[in-house]
Amino acid sequence: MTDGELTATEDHGEDGLTSGDLERATEPFRLFSEWLAEASATEPNDPNAMALATLDAAGMPDVRMVLLKGFDEAGFVFYTNLGSAKGRQLAASPKAALLFHWKSLRRQVRVRGAVTPVSDAEADAYFASRPRLARIGAWASKQSAPIESRLALEKAVALYTAKFAVGEVPRPPHWSGFRIAAEQIEFWRDGAFRLHHRVLFTQTESGGWTKAILQP
């Protein structure tokens, strides 16, 4: 085996050149739910991790890993500090791409679409579900901003720990979430001899989905 190529005897999860779940699927969200559930049983860490790609003011792509915190037909949701690089970039250019890569399953899912803020009620509900120390950290951290030292961050954490020593920790005004409304969702499954399985779903103007099988 050379150049990272797979041999015919390696396990790809499917035999031959077909991939049953991809061929049968007529819309993307049920299939994504099934794949995410399988990844949750096999990935050693963070099966809900996804690469988030945005554009900065100069049109330069920027990408980082974030955690999916919910999804349905309305879109894929994650939360962040609104003053972070990704928060500022999405406010200025509200379009994004996502990539899920599940190495244990040899699968990936790509998503592209427009971005909108979640509602205050959604952000409040998710923030309240976070561990207390994570909520305090959201107040203490000015995400993406330069910091003079790690000690300065620890002092900020101590300050807000004291401030919120009693009662609930409210959601900071600079912390909320975004929803990526999928316009395209592509499913990729590894195939023998690099004859991979690729299916692209594209949303129509009526809200339905067209499906195309792509070359490897």
PyMOL commands that set and color helices and strands:
alter all, ss='L'
color gray80, all
select helices_A, chain A and resi 20-24+28-42+85-92+120-129+132-140+150-163+192-194
alter helices_A, ss='H'
color red, helices_A
select strands_A, chain A and resi 49-55+61-67+70-72+75-81+95-102+107-117+175-189+197-203+209-214
alter strands_A, ss='S'
color yellow, strands_A
deselect
rebuild
show_as cartoon
